[in-house]
């Protein structure tokens, strides 16, 4: 999917993930973009479903957390 087919929120999320020097949690994406959590989640779901970004689980401080990266 070309980035031109994405809505503005999805484009911002994708660019934010591409610029990040590490995988980001949902909270880090929300904070970094100053967007509402619900809006981020709704915009990220199609990105994950279409394989534009991916999520994986990592352990940090004894807890599991999901992190996201742009492909």
C-alpha positions in Angstrom: 0.0 0.0 0.0 1.4 3.4 -0.9 1.5 6.0 1.8 -0.6 8.2 -0.4 -3.5 5.8 0.3 -3.3 6.4 4.1 -5.2 9.0 6.0 -3.3 11.8 7.7 -3.3 10.2 11.1 -1.9 6.9 9.7 0.8 8.8 7.8 1.9 10.6 10.9 2.1 7.4 12.8 4.0 5.7 10.1 6.5 8.6 9.8 6.9 8.7 13.6 7.8 5.0 13.6 10.2 5.3 10.7 12.1 8.1 12.4 12.3 6.3 15.7 15.6 4.8 16.6 13.9 1.9 18.5 10.6 0.1 18.5 7.9 2.2 20.2 5.1 1.3 22.6 1.6 2.6 22.1 2.1 5.1 24.9 5.3 6.4 23.3 3.5 6.9 20.0 0.6 8.7 21.7 3.0 10.9 23.7 5.3 11.6 20.7 2.4 12.6 18.4 0.3 14.4 21.0 -2.7 12.4 19.7 -5.6 10.8 21.6 -5.0 7.1 22.4 -8.2 6.0 20.7 -7.3 7.9 17.5 -3.8 6.2 17.4 -5.3 2.8 18.0 -7.9 3.2 15.3 -5.3 4.5 12.8 -2.7 1.8 13.6 -5.0 -1.2 13.2 -5.2 -1.0 9.4 -1.4 -0.4 9.2 -0.8 -3.6 11.1 -3.4 -5.5 9.1 -1.9 -4.4 5.8 1.7 -5.3 7.0 2.9 -1.7 6.9 3.9 -1.8 10.5 4.3 -4.8 12.8 3.9 -5.4 16.5 5.8 -7.8 18.7 6.0 -8.5 22.4 9.1 -7.9 24.5 9.9 -8.2 28.1 10.9 -5.1 30.0 11.4 -4.9 33.7 9.7 -8.3 34.1 6.6 -7.2 32.2 5.5 -8.0 28.7 4.7 -5.0 26.4 3.8 -4.6 22.8 6.1 -2.5 20.6 5.6 -1.4 17.0 8.0 -0.9 14.1 7.6 0.3 10.5 8.5 -2.2 7.9 
